[in-house]
Amino acid sequence: MKKLLCLLTAAALCLSLGACGGGKNKEHEYILSLLEQGEYDKAIQVIEILRDGEEGTKPQPVQTAATEAPAAEPSATQTPPSPTVPLSAGLTDRQKLAADTVKAFLESKGDAAVKEFEEVTGSKARPVTVTHAMEYRVGNWDGKGTNAHCMLIWLDMDVACDGGVDDSVRILLDMDTGKCYNSMDIDWSLIDACGGTPTNKEEFNTIALNSYHSYVAYGNEFIWADMEIREELTQEELAAINEALK
């Protein structure tokens, strides 16, 4: 009886997801594979995450300040200004969002950090390159059924930060709120305070940004949980973004 109920529920949710415009081949193939393996409950949870993302988490633009304000100390939750020129020609919506997010970061902080790297080291910095990017969804991160929807971006770039230098920067764009986080300003106290178990979105985004480093650099199987959905951009898509950023 449970198998029948799960199959009927999964079928209904698939139809609902398709009606909302979320019928992406890779996601549907993953759901079907779960059903074939008898993972009915897991299939339903994945579909619910996707459906919630389609219905209630439209990508939000990077937030901008309404008026000019005095400079503030940087923080991992500081919202960068919008890029002065939107990078839109010839890119998909997901590519546009990634490119505009990177450009906003460079204008607000990244370019200055590159310049400082060159002054400190006396060396020419490498061109900024987007090497990884993904649209990321995960459900029930707080144990209360709350979903998260964001974009994660990895930049190969030479920067000066924290009294030293680094060769990469990670960015997290919260697609529910439009707020940006970056690894140069990560607030480690948030991670220490919650002990790795987030109690609010601010803590979760900080932990996810930190975990993204381990996912890319060390090949971890997932960022937060095995139920997450990672839609990674292809090398061709990344190449188009990097061309737009030149």
GROMACS elastic network, one bead per residue, 0.5 to 0.9 nm:
[ bonds ]
;  ai    aj funct       b0    kb
    1     4     6  0.51456   500
    1     5     6  0.61932   500
    1     6     6  0.85836   500
    2     5     6  0.50886   500
    2     6     6  0.60385   500
    2     7     6  0.85167   500
    3     6     6  0.51773   500
    3     7     6  0.61404   500
    3     8     6  0.86291   500
    3    38     6  0.82212   500
    3    40     6  0.71430   500
    4     7     6  0.51386   500
    4     8     6  0.61446   500
    4     9     6  0.85222   500
    5     8     6  0.51582   500
    5     9     6  0.60281   500
    5    10     6  0.84796   500
    6     9     6  0.50554   500
    6    10     6  0.59695   500
    6    11     6  0.84675   500
    6    40     6  0.56207   500
    6    41     6  0.66011   500
    6    43     6  0.87757   500
    6    44     6  0.74173   500
    7    10     6  0.51005   500
    7    11     6  0.60773   500
    7    12     6  0.85848   500
    7    35     6  0.77098   500
    7    40     6  0.67202   500
    7    44     6  0.87402   500
    8    11     6  0.51174   500
    8    12     6  0.61887   500
    8    13     6  0.86093   500
    9    12     6  0.51330   500
    9    13     6  0.61301   500
    9    14     6  0.85466   500
    9    44     6  0.71733   500
   10    13     6  0.50866   500
   10    14     6  0.60368   500
   10    15     6  0.86387   500
   10    31     6  0.88091   500
   10    35     6  0.85373   500
   10    40     6  0.75406   500
   10    41     6  0.86121   500
   10    43     6  0.69030   500
   10    44     6  0.53540   500
   10    47     6  0.75089   500
   11    14     6  0.50708   500
   11    15     6  0.63253   500
   11    16     6  0.86507   500
   12    15     6  0.52038   500
   12    16     6  0.62170   500
   12    17     6  0.86145   500
   13    17     6  0.59552   500
   13    18     6  0.84385   500
   13    44     6  0.74787   500
   13    47     6  0.64962   500
   13    48     6  0.72759   500
   13    51     6  0.78675   500
   14    17     6  0.50455   500
   14    18     6  0.61017   500
   14    19     6  0.85655   500
   14    23     6  0.82858   500
   14    28     6  0.81452   500
   14    31     6  0.88731   500
   14    44     6  0.89472   500
   14    47     6  0.68673   500
   14    51     6  0.87308   500
   15    18     6  0.51066   500
   15    19     6  0.61970   500
   15    20     6  0.87517   500
   16    19     6  0.50948   500
   16    20     6  0.64056   500
   16    21     6  0.89593   500
   16    22     6  0.89085   500
   16    51     6  0.75288   500
   17    20     6  0.51379   500
   17    21     6  0.65985   500
   17    22     6  0.53876   500
   17    23     6  0.65609   500
   17    47     6  0.73649   500
   17    48     6  0.84602   500
   17    50     6  0.73309   500
   17    51     6  0.53068   500
   17    52     6  0.89607   500
   17    54     6  0.77466   500
   17    55     6  0.89708   500
   18    21     6  0.52146   500
   18    22     6  0.53299   500
   18    24     6  0.85532   500
   18    51     6  0.88365   500
   19    22     6  0.74087   500
   19    23     6  0.80914   500
   20    23     6  0.80589   500
   20    51     6  0.74694   500
   20    54     6  0.64258   500
   20    55     6  0.69306   500
   21    24     6  0.83583   500
   21    54     6  0.73440   500
   22    27     6  0.87664   500
   22    50     6  0.72628   500
   22    51     6  0.72074   500
   22    53     6  0.88319   500
   22    54     6  0.62965   500
   23    26     6  0.88718   500
   23    27     6  0.75227   500
   23    28     6  0.67746   500
   24    27     6  0.54991   500
   24    28     6  0.61879   500
   24    29     6  0.86191   500
   25    28     6  0.51963   500
   25    29     6  0.60209   500
   25    30     6  0.85705   500
   26    29     6  0.51219   500
   26    30     6  0.62166   500
   26    31     6  0.87192   500
   26   231     6  0.89411   500
   27    30     6  0.51165   500
   27    31     6  0.62874   500
   27    32     6  0.86849   500
   27    46     6  0.89114   500
   27    47     6  0.86807   500
   27    50     6  0.86044   500
   27   229     6  0.84576   500
   27   231     6  0.89730   500
   28    31     6  0.50319   500
   28    32     6  0.61092   500
   28    33     6  0.85273   500
   28    47     6  0.87958   500
   29    32     6  0.51013   500
   29    33     6  0.61026   500
   29    34     6  0.86740   500
   30    33     6  0.51109   500
   30    34     6  0.63554   500
   30    35     6  0.88129   500
   30    43     6  0.83769   500
   31    34     6  0.51693   500
   31    35     6  0.64074   500
   31    36     6  0.87593   500
   31    42     6  0.86607   500
   31    43     6  0.54148   500
   31    44     6  0.82437   500
   31    46     6  0.73052   500
   31    47     6  0.73757   500
   32    35     6  0.50474   500
   32    36     6  0.61709   500
   32    37     6  0.86335   500
   32    43     6  0.78715   500
   33    36     6  0.50351   500
   33    37     6  0.62207   500
   33    38     6  0.86984   500
   33    39     6  0.85440   500
   33    43     6  0.86844   500
   34    37     6  0.51078   500
   34    38     6  0.63095   500
   34    40     6  0.66958   500
   34    42     6  0.71943   500
   34    43     6  0.56721   500
   35    38     6  0.50724   500
   35    39     6  0.55064   500
   35    40     6  0.54634   500
   35    41     6  0.89101   500
   35    42     6  0.86347   500
   35    43     6  0.64366   500
   36    39     6  0.74951   500
   36    40     6  0.86330   500
   37    40     6  0.81859   500
   38    41     6  0.86360   500
   39    42     6  0.54300   500
   39    43     6  0.61752   500
   39    44     6  0.88327   500
   40    43     6  0.51116   500
   40    44     6  0.63358   500
   40    45     6  0.87974   500
   41    44     6  0.51903   500
   41    45     6  0.63623   500
   41    46     6  0.87995   500
   42    45     6  0.51241   500
   42    46     6  0.62617   500
   42    47     6  0.87044   500
   42   227     6  0.76957   500
   43    46     6  0.52083   500
   43    47     6  0.62721   500
   43    48     6  0.86630   500
   44    47     6  0.51803   500
   44    48     6  0.61649   500
   44    49     6  0.87357   500
   45    48     6  0.50891   500
   45    49     6  0.63124   500
   45    50     6  0.87470   500
   45   139     6  0.80419   500
   45   227     6  0.79807   500
   46    49     6  0.52091   500
   46    50     6  0.63676   500
   46    51     6  0.86640   500
   46   138     6  0.87643   500
   46   139     6  0.82579   500
   46   227     6  0.68501   500
   46   228     6  0.78923   500
   46   229     6  0.77903   500
   47    50     6  0.50640   500
   47    51     6  0.59903   500
   47    52     6  0.84812   500
   48    51     6  0.50107   500
   48    52     6  0.59858   500
   48    53     6  0.84323   500
   48   139     6  0.86129   500
   49    52     6  0.52340   500
   49    53     6  0.61857   500
   49    54     6  0.87502   500
   49   137     6  0.72285   500
   49   138     6  0.69378   500
   49   139     6  0.59698   500
   49   147     6  0.69350   500
   49   148     6  0.89029   500
   49   228     6  0.86946   500
   49   229     6  0.84282   500
   50    53     6  0.50593   500
   50    54     6  0.62702   500
   50    55     6  0.87162   500
   50   137     6  0.78705   500
   50   229     6  0.83374   500
   51    54     6  0.51205   500
   51    55     6  0.61400   500
   51    56     6  0.83682   500
   52    55     6  0.52177   500
   52    56     6  0.56478   500
   52    57     6  0.70246   500
   52   147     6  0.79297   500
   53    56     6  0.56334   500
   53    58     6  0.71943   500
   53   137     6  0.77705   500
   53   147     6  0.82547   500
   53   148     6  0.85594   500
   53   149     6  0.70483   500
   54    57     6  0.62958   500
   54    58     6  0.69227   500
   55    58     6  0.74858   500
   56   176     6  0.85443   500
   57    60     6  0.82075   500
   57   148     6  0.88076   500
   57   149     6  0.70183   500
   57   175     6  0.69335   500
   57   176     6  0.55282   500
   58   175     6  0.70652   500
   58   176     6  0.69838   500
   59    97     6  0.83575   500
   59   149     6  0.85943   500
   59   150     6  0.83766   500
   59   174     6  0.84272   500
   59   176     6  0.64560   500
   59   177     6  0.82734   500
   59   178     6  0.75239   500
   60    63     6  0.81756   500
   60   174     6  0.81396   500
   60   175     6  0.54008   500
   60   176     6  0.62466   500
   60   177     6  0.61647   500
   60   179     6  0.87203   500
   61    64     6  0.87545   500
   61    82     6  0.83116   500
   61    97     6  0.79739   500
   61   101     6  0.88520   500
   61   175     6  0.79685   500
   61   177     6  0.83140   500
   61   178     6  0.54482   500
   61   179     6  0.87014   500
   62    79     6  0.74911   500
   62    80     6  0.73312   500
   62    81     6  0.72580   500
   62    82     6  0.61067   500
   62    97     6  0.88194   500
   62   100     6  0.82953   500
   62   101     6  0.69640   500
   62   104     6  0.81211   500
   62   173     6  0.79547   500
   62   174     6  0.89920   500
   62   175     6  0.87658   500
   62   177     6  0.83842   500
   62   179     6  0.63861   500
   62   180     6  0.72793   500
   63    79     6  0.62526   500
   63    80     6  0.70913   500
   63    81     6  0.67101   500
   63    82     6  0.69887   500
   63   177     6  0.82274   500
   63   178     6  0.56184   500
   63   179     6  0.63746   500
   63   180     6  0.83637   500
   64    67     6  0.89136   500
   64    79     6  0.70812   500
   64    80     6  0.67448   500
   64    82     6  0.59024   500
   65    68     6  0.69333   500
   65    69     6  0.81090   500
   65    79     6  0.82747   500
   65    80     6  0.84023   500
   65    81     6  0.67210   500
   65    82     6  0.89555   500
   69    72     6  0.84214   500
   71    74     6  0.87878   500
   72    75     6  0.87860   500
   73    78     6  0.89446   500
   74    77     6  0.82537   500
   74    78     6  0.63379   500
   74   109     6  0.89411   500
   74   185     6  0.64945   500
   75    78     6  0.52535   500
   75    79     6  0.89960   500
   75   181     6  0.82247   500
   75   182     6  0.86293   500
   75   184     6  0.85862   500
   75   186     6  0.68528   500
   75   187     6  0.70310   500
   76    79     6  0.87117   500
   76   180     6  0.78690   500
   76   182     6  0.57636   500
   76   183     6  0.71620   500
   76   184     6  0.74387   500
   76   187     6  0.58236   500
   76   206     6  0.77055   500
   77   179     6  0.69580   500
   77   180     6  0.62419   500
   77   181     6  0.51513   500
   77   182     6  0.78598   500
   77   185     6  0.79094   500
   77   186     6  0.80802   500
   77   187     6  0.85260   500
   77   202     6  0.79964   500
   77   206     6  0.87021   500
   78   179     6  0.76407   500
   78   180     6  0.67611   500
   78   181     6  0.68279   500
   78   182     6  0.87224   500
   78   185     6  0.84907   500
   79   105     6  0.89195   500
   79   108     6  0.89018   500
   79   178     6  0.82825   500
   79   179     6  0.56486   500
   79   180     6  0.54564   500
   79   181     6  0.75539   500
   80    83     6  0.87770   500
   80   101     6  0.86589   500
   80   104     6  0.58790   500
   80   105     6  0.60544   500
   80   107     6  0.80279   500
   80   108     6  0.55863   500
   80   109     6  0.81112   500
   80   179     6  0.82975   500
   80   180     6  0.69923   500
   81    84     6  0.85065   500
   81   104     6  0.58235   500
   81   105     6  0.79240   500
   81   107     6  0.77622   500
   81   108     6  0.65448   500
   82    85     6  0.84574   500
   82    86     6  0.82618   500
   82   100     6  0.74772   500
   82   101     6  0.78706   500
   82   103     6  0.80450   500
   82   104     6  0.52753   500
   82   105     6  0.86879   500
   82   107     6  0.86332   500
   82   108     6  0.89291   500
   83    86     6  0.61280   500
   83    87     6  0.84295   500
   83   100     6  0.62795   500
   83   101     6  0.78830   500
   83   102     6  0.87436   500
   83   103     6  0.57172   500
   83   105     6  0.84039   500
   83   106     6  0.88441   500
   83   107     6  0.70496   500
   83   108     6  0.89550   500
   84   103     6  0.87385   500
   84   104     6  0.82099   500
   84   107     6  0.87691   500
   85    88     6  0.89462   500
   85   100     6  0.85882   500
   85   103     6  0.89681   500
   86    89     6  0.87860   500
   86    96     6  0.80790   500
   86    99     6  0.85376   500
   86   100     6  0.62492   500
   86   103     6  0.87582   500
   87    90     6  0.89432   500
   87    91     6  0.80962   500
   87    96     6  0.61245   500
   87    97     6  0.86193   500
   87    99     6  0.64235   500
   87   100     6  0.60232   500
   87   103     6  0.85384   500
   87   241     6  0.87422   500
   87   244     6  0.64996   500
   87   245     6  0.76915   500
   88    91     6  0.58130   500
   88    92     6  0.80332   500
   88    93     6  0.82061   500
   88    95     6  0.84315   500
   88    96     6  0.55292   500
   88    97     6  0.87928   500
   88    99     6  0.84586   500
   88   100     6  0.83912   500
   88   244     6  0.84095   500
   89    92     6  0.87775   500
   89    96     6  0.84383   500
   89   244     6  0.83486   500
   90    96     6  0.89094   500
   90   240     6  0.85162   500
   91    94     6  0.78850   500
   91    95     6  0.55700   500
   91    96     6  0.57557   500
   91   237     6  0.83952   500
   91   240     6  0.74003   500
   91   241     6  0.76814   500
   91   244     6  0.87226   500
   92    95     6  0.50930   500
   92    96     6  0.60424   500
   92    97     6  0.85694   500
   92   237     6  0.88074   500
   93    96     6  0.50330   500
   93    97     6  0.61657   500
   93    98     6  0.86806   500
   94    97     6  0.51751   500
   94    98     6  0.63171   500
   94    99     6  0.86651   500
   94   134     6  0.89446   500
   94   135     6  0.79428   500
   94   233     6  0.86675   500
   95    98     6  0.51177   500
   95    99     6  0.60413   500
   95   100     6  0.84786   500
   95   233     6  0.82666   500
   95   237     6  0.70163   500
   95   238     6  0.78664   500
   95   240     6  0.81161   500
   95   241     6  0.63629   500
   96    99     6  0.51262   500
   96   100     6  0.59516   500
   96   101     6  0.83493   500
   96   241     6  0.77705   500
   97   100     6  0.52863   500
   97   101     6  0.60172   500
   97   102     6  0.86185   500
   97   151     6  0.86443   500
   98   101     6  0.51615   500
   98   102     6  0.62426   500
   98   103     6  0.86764   500
   98   133     6  0.75798   500
   98   134     6  0.88074   500
   98   151     6  0.75440   500
   98   152     6  0.85612   500
   98   153     6  0.73670   500
   98   173     6  0.87951   500
   98   241     6  0.76363   500
   99   102     6  0.52114   500
   99   103     6  0.61772   500
   99   104     6  0.86004   500
   99   130     6  0.89238   500
   99   241     6  0.57694   500
   99   242     6  0.78855   500
   99   244     6  0.73824   500
   99   245     6  0.68641   500
  100   103     6  0.50753   500
  100   104     6  0.60629   500
  100   105     6  0.85901   500
  100   245     6  0.88060   500
  101   104     6  0.51804   500
  101   105     6  0.62895   500
  101   106     6  0.87443   500
  101   153     6  0.89619   500
  101   171     6  0.84074   500
  101   173     6  0.74779   500
  101   180     6  0.81332   500
  102   105     6  0.51053   500
  102   106     6  0.62069   500
  102   107     6  0.86735   500
  102   110     6  0.89406   500
  102   130     6  0.84583   500
  102   153     6  0.81421   500
  102   155     6  0.84833   500
  102   171     6  0.79656   500
  102   245     6  0.83334   500
  103   106     6  0.50730   500
  103   107     6  0.61589   500
  103   108     6  0.85567   500
  103   110     6  0.88649   500
  103   245     6  0.71448   500
  104   107     6  0.52191   500
  104   108     6  0.61089   500
  104   109     6  0.84609   500
  104   110     6  0.88557   500
  105   108     6  0.51959   500
  105   109     6  0.57896   500
  105   110     6  0.58422   500
  105   111     6  0.83324   500
  105   171     6  0.83698   500
  105   180     6  0.85075   500
  105   182     6  0.83587   500
  106   109     6  0.54379   500
  106   112     6  0.78894   500
  106   113     6  0.87647   500
  107   110     6  0.64475   500
  107   111     6  0.61186   500
  107   112     6  0.80899   500
  108   111     6  0.75740   500
  108   112     6  0.80576   500
  109   112     6  0.56265   500
  109   113     6  0.63584   500
  109   114     6  0.89171   500
  110   113     6  0.50651   500
  110   114     6  0.62309   500
  110   115     6  0.86983   500
  110   157     6  0.88910   500
  110   159     6  0.74659   500
  110   169     6  0.88870   500
  111   114     6  0.50990   500
  111   115     6  0.62672   500
  111   116     6  0.86507   500
  111   159     6  0.85584   500
  112   115     6  0.50839   500
  112   116     6  0.61659   500
  112   117     6  0.86134   500
  112   159     6  0.84769   500
  112   160     6  0.88451   500
  113   116     6  0.50532   500
  113   117     6  0.61762   500
  113   118     6  0.87990   500
  113   158     6  0.80579   500
  113   160     6  0.52646   500
  113   161     6  0.70329   500
  114   117     6  0.50087   500
  114   118     6  0.64330   500
  114   119     6  0.87625   500
  114   125     6  0.66505   500
  114   126     6  0.89950   500
  114   157     6  0.76794   500
  114   158     6  0.59365   500
  114   160     6  0.65959   500
  115   118     6  0.52234   500
  115   119     6  0.63262   500
  115   120     6  0.86931   500
  115   125     6  0.81111   500
  115   159     6  0.77594   500
  115   160     6  0.82422   500
  116   119     6  0.50086   500
  116   120     6  0.60312   500
  116   121     6  0.84814   500
  116   159     6  0.71149   500
  116   160     6  0.58063   500
  116   161     6  0.87413   500
  117   120     6  0.51969   500
  117   121     6  0.59672   500
  117   122     6  0.78553   500
  117   123     6  0.78033   500
  117   124     6  0.84321   500
  117   125     6  0.72023   500
  117   158     6  0.66210   500
  117   159     6  0.50898   500
  117   161     6  0.83688   500
  117   164     6  0.86640   500
  117   165     6  0.67113   500
  117   166     6  0.87965   500
  118   121     6  0.53609   500
  118   122     6  0.51821   500
  118   123     6  0.52151   500
  118   124     6  0.57149   500
  118   125     6  0.61721   500
  118   158     6  0.84769   500
  118   159     6  0.82561   500
  118   160     6  0.83943   500
  119   122     6  0.54338   500
  119   123     6  0.76721   500
  120   123     6  0.81845   500
  120   160     6  0.77807   500
  120   164     6  0.89430   500
  120   165     6  0.88209   500
  121   124     6  0.83851   500
  121   165     6  0.87914   500
  124   158     6  0.89646   500
  125   128     6  0.85038   500
  125   157     6  0.73222   500
  125   158     6  0.55129   500
  125   159     6  0.79598   500
  126   129     6  0.85089   500
  126   156     6  0.82416   500
  126   157     6  0.61466   500
  126   158     6  0.63026   500
  127   156     6  0.81559   500
  127   157     6  0.66221   500
  127   158     6  0.83354   500
  127   246     6  0.89822   500
  128   155     6  0.66538   500
  128   156     6  0.59250   500
  128   158     6  0.78349   500
  128   242     6  0.82070   500
  128   245     6  0.86251   500
  128   246     6  0.89177   500
  129   154     6  0.84744   500
  129   155     6  0.55472   500
  129   156     6  0.51986   500
  129   157     6  0.66474   500
  129   238     6  0.88567   500
  129   239     6  0.89157   500
  129   242     6  0.61529   500
  129   245     6  0.87316   500
  130   133     6  0.73526   500
  130   153     6  0.71467   500
  130   154     6  0.59179   500
  130   156     6  0.63719   500
  130   157     6  0.88358   500
  130   238     6  0.64402   500
  130   239     6  0.80802   500
  130   241     6  0.75011   500
  130   242     6  0.62805   500
  131   153     6  0.79869   500
  131   154     6  0.58905   500
  131   155     6  0.59981   500
  131   156     6  0.66025   500
  131   235     6  0.80360   500
  131   238     6  0.68336   500
  131   239     6  0.86631   500
  131   242     6  0.89324   500
  132   152     6  0.80968   500
  132   153     6  0.58184   500
  132   154     6  0.50230   500
  132   155     6  0.73237   500
  132   216     6  0.80698   500
  132   232     6  0.75975   500
  132   233     6  0.72088   500
  132   234     6  0.85108   500
  132   235     6  0.83144   500
  132   238     6  0.73376   500
  133   151     6  0.72065   500
  133   152     6  0.55062   500
  133   154     6  0.61836   500
  133   155     6  0.89061   500
  133   231     6  0.85803   500
  133   232     6  0.58849   500
  133   233     6  0.56944   500
  133   234     6  0.85565   500
  133   238     6  0.76450   500
  134   150     6  0.84971   500
  134   151     6  0.56881   500
  134   152     6  0.54017   500
  134   153     6  0.66714   500
  134   230     6  0.63172   500
  134   231     6  0.52622   500
  134   233     6  0.56592   500
  135   149     6  0.75834   500
  135   150     6  0.60161   500
  135   152     6  0.65329   500
  135   153     6  0.89932   500
  135   229     6  0.81930   500
  135   230     6  0.60669   500
  135   231     6  0.51180   500
  135   232     6  0.64347   500
  135   233     6  0.80869   500
  136   148     6  0.79605   500
  136   149     6  0.57657   500
  136   150     6  0.52485   500
  136   151     6  0.57328   500
  136   152     6  0.70573   500
  136   228     6  0.73822   500
  136   229     6  0.58414   500
  136   231     6  0.63771   500
  136   232     6  0.82997   500
  137   147     6  0.72380   500
  137   148     6  0.55819   500
  137   150     6  0.65742   500
  137   151     6  0.87202   500
  137   228     6  0.57382   500
  137   229     6  0.50773   500
  137   230     6  0.66434   500
  137   231     6  0.86777   500
  138   141     6  0.68096   500
  138   146     6  0.87064   500
  138   147     6  0.57405   500
  138   148     6  0.53976   500
  138   149     6  0.68721   500
  138   224     6  0.76830   500
  138   225     6  0.75336   500
  138   226     6  0.89946   500
  138   227     6  0.66485   500
  138   229     6  0.62350   500
  138   230     6  0.87230   500
  139   142     6  0.84740   500
  139   143     6  0.88741   500
  139   145     6  0.64647   500
  139   146     6  0.59554   500
  139   148     6  0.62931   500
  139   149     6  0.88755   500
  139   225     6  0.88936   500
  139   227     6  0.73907   500
  139   228     6  0.69864   500
  140   143     6  0.51125   500
  140   144     6  0.58492   500
  140   147     6  0.56139   500
  140   148     6  0.82114   500
  141   144     6  0.75828   500
  141   145     6  0.72275   500
  141   146     6  0.62864   500
  141   147     6  0.66746   500
  141   148     6  0.75086   500
  141   197     6  0.88356   500
  141   198     6  0.77735   500
  141   199     6  0.89982   500
  141   204     6  0.76989   500
  141   224     6  0.79537   500
  141   225     6  0.83122   500
  142   145     6  0.69135   500
  142   146     6  0.63300   500
  142   147     6  0.85327   500
  142   197     6  0.78485   500
  142   198     6  0.64434   500
  142   199     6  0.62072   500
  142   200     6  0.74289   500
  142   201     6  0.86706   500
  142   204     6  0.83685   500
  143   146     6  0.74004   500
  148   174     6  0.80584   500
  148   175     6  0.83877   500
  148   176     6  0.76431   500
  148   201     6  0.82189   500
  148   204     6  0.87702   500
  148   205     6  0.87311   500
  149   173     6  0.88419   500
  149   174     6  0.64566   500
  149   175     6  0.56000   500
  149   176     6  0.63188   500
  150   172     6  0.67147   500
  150   173     6  0.54590   500
  150   176     6  0.72601   500
  150   178     6  0.89820   500
  150   205     6  0.87083   500
  151   171     6  0.80395   500
  151   172     6  0.56998   500
  151   173     6  0.50866   500
  151   174     6  0.66650   500
  151   175     6  0.68331   500
  152   170     6  0.73060   500
  152   171     6  0.57911   500
  152   173     6  0.65650   500
  152   174     6  0.89023   500
  152   208     6  0.89575   500
  152   209     6  0.75286   500
  152   212     6  0.75915   500
  153   169     6  0.84042   500
  153   170     6  0.57031   500
  153   171     6  0.50792   500
  153   172     6  0.64916   500
  153   173     6  0.84058   500
  153   212     6  0.88818   500
  154   168     6  0.71972   500
  154   169     6  0.60804   500
  154   171     6  0.65160   500
  154   212     6  0.86261   500
  154   213     6  0.83848   500
  154   216     6  0.84793   500
  155   167     6  0.86461   500
  155   168     6  0.55093   500
  155   169     6  0.51576   500
  155   170     6  0.61364   500
  155   171     6  0.80061   500
  156   167     6  0.61378   500
  156   169     6  0.66423   500
  156   170     6  0.88669   500
  157   166     6  0.78722   500
  157   167     6  0.52816   500
  157   168     6  0.50512   500
  157   169     6  0.68844   500
  158   165     6  0.71836   500
  158   166     6  0.58977   500
  158   168     6  0.64808   500
  158   169     6  0.86040   500
  159   164     6  0.85700   500
  159   165     6  0.55895   500
  159   166     6  0.54186   500
  159   167     6  0.64407   500
  159   168     6  0.75370   500
  159   169     6  0.82567   500
  160   163     6  0.70262   500
  160   164     6  0.56847   500
  160   166     6  0.63223   500
  160   167     6  0.89292   500
  161   164     6  0.54073   500
  161   165     6  0.56152   500
  161   166     6  0.70061   500
  161   184     6  0.65456   500
  161   185     6  0.88375   500
  162   165     6  0.76288   500
  162   184     6  0.79022   500
  166   169     6  0.78192   500
  168   183     6  0.88751   500
  169   182     6  0.70013   500
  169   183     6  0.58068   500
  169   184     6  0.67697   500
  170   181     6  0.83613   500
  170   182     6  0.56123   500
  170   183     6  0.52089   500
  170   184     6  0.79847   500
  170   209     6  0.69985   500
  170   210     6  0.83927   500
  170   212     6  0.78204   500
  170   213     6  0.74300   500
  171   180     6  0.70625   500
  171   181     6  0.57164   500
  171   183     6  0.65217   500
  171   209     6  0.70601   500
  172   179     6  0.83801   500
  172   180     6  0.57526   500
  172   181     6  0.51012   500
  172   182     6  0.62958   500
  172   183     6  0.86216   500
  172   205     6  0.74117   500
  172   206     6  0.85749   500
  172   208     6  0.81949   500
  172   209     6  0.60494   500
  173   176     6  0.87802   500
  173   177     6  0.84745   500
  173   178     6  0.63308   500
  173   179     6  0.59324   500
  173   181     6  0.64520   500
  173   182     6  0.87741   500
  173   205     6  0.88886   500
  174   177     6  0.56181   500
  174   178     6  0.53040   500
  174   179     6  0.53626   500
  174   180     6  0.62923   500
  174   181     6  0.81489   500
  174   205     6  0.76493   500
  175   178     6  0.53279   500
  175   179     6  0.76187   500
  176   179     6  0.82482   500
  177   180     6  0.88803   500
  181   184     6  0.88243   500
  181   185     6  0.75630   500
  181   186     6  0.73958   500
  181   205     6  0.78023   500
  181   206     6  0.75220   500
  181   209     6  0.76779   500
  182   185     6  0.58150   500
  182   186     6  0.63217   500
  182   206     6  0.88333   500
  182   209     6  0.75264   500
  183   187     6  0.87524   500
  183   206     6  0.87859   500
  183   209     6  0.70293   500
  183   210     6  0.72803   500
  186   189     6  0.88626   500
  186   190     6  0.88775   500
  186   206     6  0.67743   500
  186   209     6  0.82966   500
  186   210     6  0.80267   500
  187   190     6  0.57899   500
  187   191     6  0.74434   500
  187   206     6  0.71911   500
  188   191     6  0.52878   500
  188   192     6  0.63220   500
  188   193     6  0.85703   500
  188   206     6  0.81508   500
  188   207     6  0.89393   500
  189   193     6  0.58341   500
  189   194     6  0.85964   500
  190   193     6  0.51268   500
  190   194     6  0.63426   500
  190   195     6  0.84895   500
  190   196     6  0.89268   500
  190   198     6  0.87765   500
  190   202     6  0.82165   500
  190   203     6  0.58762   500
  190   206     6  0.73789   500
  190   207     6  0.83599   500
  191   194     6  0.55330   500
  191   195     6  0.59957   500
  191   196     6  0.57864   500
  191   197     6  0.81994   500
  191   198     6  0.79937   500
  191   203     6  0.66667   500
  191   204     6  0.87035   500
  191   206     6  0.71749   500
  191   207     6  0.63554   500
  192   195     6  0.51631   500
  192   196     6  0.71116   500
  193   196     6  0.81476   500
  194   197     6  0.54428   500
  194   198     6  0.57489   500
  194   199     6  0.71215   500
  194   203     6  0.74624   500
  195   198     6  0.77886   500
  196   203     6  0.86214   500
  196   204     6  0.86870   500
  196   207     6  0.71533   500
  197   203     6  0.82866   500
  197   204     6  0.79962   500
  197   207     6  0.88050   500
  198   201     6  0.73932   500
  198   202     6  0.81703   500
  198   203     6  0.51632   500
  198   204     6  0.51713   500
  198   205     6  0.88640   500
  198   207     6  0.78682   500
  199   202     6  0.84911   500
  199   203     6  0.67342   500
  199   204     6  0.75241   500
  200   203     6  0.55537   500
  200   204     6  0.63761   500
  200   205     6  0.88504   500
  201   205     6  0.60192   500
  201   206     6  0.84761   500
  202   205     6  0.53757   500
  202   206     6  0.62979   500
  202   207     6  0.87369   500
  203   206     6  0.51716   500
  203   207     6  0.61921   500
  203   208     6  0.85636   500
  204   207     6  0.51507   500
  204   208     6  0.60058   500
  204   209     6  0.85155   500
  205   208     6  0.50287   500
  205   209     6  0.60475   500
  205   210     6  0.85853   500
  206   209     6  0.52093   500
  206   210     6  0.63388   500
  206   211     6  0.86439   500
  207   210     6  0.51044   500
  207   211     6  0.60064   500
  207   212     6  0.85320   500
  207   224     6  0.85487   500
  208   212     6  0.60215   500
  208   213     6  0.89385   500
  208   223     6  0.64953   500
  208   224     6  0.67110   500
  209   212     6  0.52191   500
  209   213     6  0.71560   500
  209   223     6  0.88050   500
  210   213     6  0.56783   500
  210   214     6  0.74011   500
  211   214     6  0.52611   500
  211   215     6  0.62801   500
  211   216     6  0.88379   500
  211   220     6  0.88244   500
  211   222     6  0.86701   500
  211   223     6  0.55449   500
  211   224     6  0.73945   500
  212   216     6  0.62329   500
  212   217     6  0.83355   500
  212   220     6  0.88771   500
  212   222     6  0.86432   500
  212   223     6  0.58830   500
  212   224     6  0.89241   500
  213   216     6  0.54251   500
  213   217     6  0.57144   500
  213   218     6  0.77290   500
  213   223     6  0.89237   500
  214   217     6  0.51901   500
  214   218     6  0.50584   500
  214   219     6  0.66605   500
  214   220     6  0.60374   500
  214   223     6  0.79180   500
  215   218     6  0.58446   500
  215   219     6  0.50020   500
  215   221     6  0.67691   500
  215   222     6  0.63970   500
  215   223     6  0.59882   500
  216   219     6  0.55158   500
  216   220     6  0.72284   500
  217   220     6  0.81533   500
  219   222     6  0.85030   500
  220   223     6  0.72478   500
  221   225     6  0.88908   500
  221   226     6  0.78099   500
  222   225     6  0.59690   500
  222   226     6  0.60241   500
  222   227     6  0.87692   500
  222   228     6  0.75077   500
  222   230     6  0.88449   500
  223   226     6  0.82073   500
  223   228     6  0.78862   500
  224   227     6  0.84303   500
  224   228     6  0.71078   500
  225   228     6  0.57277   500
  226   229     6  0.84921   500
  233   236     6  0.80553   500
  233   237     6  0.58837   500
  233   238     6  0.64960   500
  234   237     6  0.51048   500
  234   238     6  0.62391   500
  234   239     6  0.85749   500
  235   238     6  0.50153   500
  235   239     6  0.60456   500
  235   240     6  0.86819   500
  236   239     6  0.50630   500
  236   240     6  0.64036   500
  236   241     6  0.88184   500
  237   240     6  0.52368   500
  237   241     6  0.64523   500
  237   242     6  0.88392   500
  238   241     6  0.50329   500
  238   242     6  0.62127   500
  238   243     6  0.85946   500
  239   242     6  0.51191   500
  239   243     6  0.61712   500
  239   244     6  0.86752   500
  240   243     6  0.50649   500
  240   244     6  0.62682   500
  240   245     6  0.87533   500
  241   244     6  0.50872   500
  241   245     6  0.63108   500
  242   245     6  0.50595   500
  242   246     6  0.65978   500
  243   246     6  0.54906   500
